């Protein structure tokens, strides 16, 4: 069972959060005079997935299930293309964590077990947790390259 505080937090309505997720392609192809179901059908999208796919028993009985596929509409193709494009991750570590991890790398190199015993490890992170944080730090090229340049300037 969860605590009362967590239950109340879950029930609170957040007024400042916008729940609408608009897509430019869908908005451009949307026609106000049609219903939601008709609009989605004209775009090549499905309103109710359960009705479109159907129950597993119906699929077994229906031999021509493969022939029922409809040609995709332009909007559906644009949405699919947009979903398949790679996006850049804008993830960055906080400045104090970068300083802490660079301190550990300078002092211990790749000895993660020694890092876990360090006096600055006040959160008592295990060596595997520290290793994963350092791997995340290395995976962010902007911050890690800056660390490498500072390290080269010191030498």
Secondary structure, DSSP 8 states (H G I E B T S, - for coil): ---HHHHHHHH---TT-------HHHHHH--TTS-HHHHHHHHT--S-HHHHH--HHHHHH-GGGGGG-----HHHHHHHHHHHS---------HHHHHHHHHHHHHHTT-HHHHHTSTT-TT---HHHHHHHHHHHHH-HHHHHHHHHHHHHH-
